[in-house]
Amino acid sequence: MSVQVLKPSATLSEKLGAALPFVKLGSDHDLYALDQFRYDYASYRLGAIKGAKGERPSPEVEAKLYSDLAEANKALAEARAKVAELQQTTRDLEAIRAAYATRDDDLNGIQVVARKKLRADLIERASRRVCRVEKAITDVLGKAGKGDIAGETFEFTTGAPVKTEIHVARGIVAAPERAAFEIIPKASASSPCYVFTDETVNSLYGERFLQGLLKLGYNVKKIVVPDGEDAKTLQVFAELADKVLSLGVDKYSVLISLGGGAVANLCGFIASTLHRGLGLIHFPTTLLAQCDASISHKQAVNAPHGKKFSWII
């Protein structure tokens, strides 16, 4: 039996060239020198094969690369932690649902049918809601913000980073349908909205203001309250809150005050207590309401013990 000994290819050896002298780690060479040697040796061999000598980046470029790598690894670690947190939350929700929901296999025939009907009803209700909202938004889109009365928009910041958007324009109360800007958000197009005004302002602008909003396609109702401080009581607040709930309200509803500071405070107080806070729009008709109640984010009503004893921000 003959044994054939394989020899290195002479051609490949010629391409690689002579090996660089090996640097031993000792007192005269630190770790950086060894790392430098390894890099140069790899570059030399790679360059010999490809026909071009590799070059080591400058210390500044190398430091920048290591810094970028560290930042990328940090961002990656944070992202992985966030993903793990979300996965755990999802697992917890599924565990809670599984703990409180009876499996379909454990139900009898009547219960299974009832559960399927309930699920189908929920899907149908959600679908009808989406269609209703989309139709209402479509109806409003062609009318709202298309008028010829333009206004300027300002932002007022008070205390914490909470902003009040302010529109300044002439003639909007008399003809809101002519506004060139959006008064009520389009997302509230299918939701019940309410205009709160007092007896005096209602006799001057109430009906025209209401009809203008109705022309835009919004579902708006008007509620008239007593003039002045007589409207800012806990009793009136309770009656009006119950009335709004009885007529219908959802989390997209918007309450609008049309009047002075008393109406603004009462309307704002009701808006802040229903559905953990509803949309609120003020149309102040007095100078004090423009400078205070409509932009301060503080809404209050009077209690038997004194003025503005019940308040909220």
SENUFI-187224 format. One record per residue (C-alpha): y, z, x; residue in three letters. Coordinates in steps of 0.5 Angstrom, whole numbers, plus 500, padded with zeros to 3 digits. Last residue first. Example, Ala and Ser with C-alpha at 12.3 -4.5 7.8 and 13.67 -1.06 7.14 Angstrom:
# residues 2
498514527SER 491516525ALA 
This chain:
# residues 313
642575385ILE 641580379ILE 645585375TRP 645590370SER 650595370PHE 655589369LYS 660594365LYS 659601364GLY 654606361HIS 652602355PRO 650596359ALA 654590361ASN 651583363VAL 650581370ALA 649574374GLN 651574382LYS 650567385HIS 658567387SER 659560385ILE 660560377SER 662567376ALA 668567382ASP 672561383CYS 671557377GLN 670562372ALA 676565374LEU 680558373LEU 677558366THR 672552363THR 666553368PRO 661548367PHE 655552370HIS 648549372ILE 642553372LEU 635551373GLY 630557371LEU 628563375GLY 621567375ARG 619563369HIS 625567365LEU 629572368THR 634568372SER 636563367ALA 637569362ILE 642572367PHE 645566369GLY 647564362CYS 650571361LEU 654571367ASN 656564366ALA 658565358VAL 662571361ALA 665568366GLY 668562362GLY 665557358GLY 659551358LEU 653555361SER 647550362ILE 640552362LEU 635548365VAL 627547364SER 622545369TYR 619552369LYS 618551361ASP 621553355VAL 620553347GLY 624555341LEU 621561341SER 622563348LEU 629561348VAL 630565342LYS 627571345ASP 632570351ALA 638570346LEU 636576343GLU 634580349ALA 641578352PHE 645579346VAL 642586346GLN 643587354LEU 650586353THR 655580356LYS 657576349ALA 662582347ASP 665581354GLU 669574351GLY 667570345ASP 660571341PRO 655566343VAL 653559341VAL 646556343ILE 646548344LYS 639544345LYS 638539350VAL 632534350ASN 635529355TYR 635522354GLY 642520356LEU 645520349LYS 643527348LEU 647529354LEU 653526351GLY 651529344GLN 651536347LEU 658535350PHE 661532344ARG 659538340GLU 661544344GLY 668541347TYR 673544343LEU 670548337SER 664550342ASN 669553347VAL 672558342THR 665560339GLU 662561346ASP 657556350THR 650556352PHE 647549353VAL 639549353TYR 634545356CYS 627543354PRO 623539359SER 622532358SER 627530363ALA 627536367SER 624532373ALA 630528373LYS 635533375PRO 641535370ILE 648532372ILE 646526376GLU 652523378PHE 656517376ALA 658521369ALA 659517363ARG 654521359GLU 658527360PRO 663525356ALA 668531354ALA 665536359VAL 665530364ILE 673528363GLY 675529371ARG 670530376ALA 669536382VAL 661537383HIS 659543386ILE 652544390GLU 651552391THR 648553398LYS 644559400VAL 644561407PRO 645568406ALA 652570405GLY 656565401THR 655557402THR 659553398PHE 657545398GLU 662540395PHE 661533392THR 666529389GLU 667525383GLY 666518379ALA 667517372ILE 664510371ASP 657512368GLY 651510371LYS 649517373GLY 644518368ALA 642512363LYS 637507366GLY 633513369LEU 633517363VAL 628513359ASP 624512366THR 624520367ILE 622521360ALA 616516360LYS 614519367GLU 614526364VAL 610524358ARG 605521362CYS 604526367VAL 603531361ARG 599527357ARG 594527364SER 594534364ALA 593535357ARG 587530358GLU 584534364ILE 585541361LEU 581538354ASP 575535358ALA 574542362ARG 574545355LEU 570540352LYS 565541358LYS 565549357ARG 564548350ALA 558544351VAL 555548356VAL 556554352GLN 552551346ILE 547549350GLY 546556354ASN 549558360LEU 546560367ASP 545553370ASP 552552368ASP 554557373ARG 558563371THR 565563374ALA 568570377TYR 564570384ALA 564563385ALA 572562383ARG 573568388ILE 568565394ALA 572558393GLU 578561394LEU 576565400ASP 573559403ARG 580555402THR 583561405THR 578561411GLN 579553412GLN 587554412LEU 587559417GLU 582555421ALA 587549421VAL 593554423LYS 589556429ALA 587549431ARG 594547430ALA 597553434GLU 592551440ALA 593544440LEU 601546440ALA 599550446LYS 595545450ASN 600540449ALA 606544452GLU 601546458ALA 600538459LEU 607537458ASP 608542464SER 603539468TYR 606532468LEU 613535469LYS 610539475ALA 607532478GLU 613528477VAL 617533481GLU 612534486PRO 611526487SER 606522484PRO 600521489ARG 599513490GLU 593509490GLY 592503495LYS 590497492ALA 584492493GLY 580495487LYS 575498491ILE 579500497ALA 584503492GLY 579507489LEU 576509496ARG 583511498TYR 585514492SER 579519492ALA 580521499TYR 588522498ASP 586527492TYR 581530496ARG 585531502PHE 591534497GLN 586539494ASP 584541501LEU 591542503ALA 593546497TYR 587550498LEU 590552505ASP 588549511HIS 589552518ASP 585559517SER 579555514GLY 577550509LEU 574544512LYS 577537512VAL 572531512PHE 575525516PRO 576519512LEU 570515510ALA 570508513ALA 571502509GLY 569502501LEU 569494501LYS 565494508GLU 560499505SER 559495499LEU 558489503THR 553492507ALA 549495501SER 546501503PRO 538500505LYS 532501500LEU 526503504VAL 520499501GLN 513502502VAL 507498503SER 500500500MET 
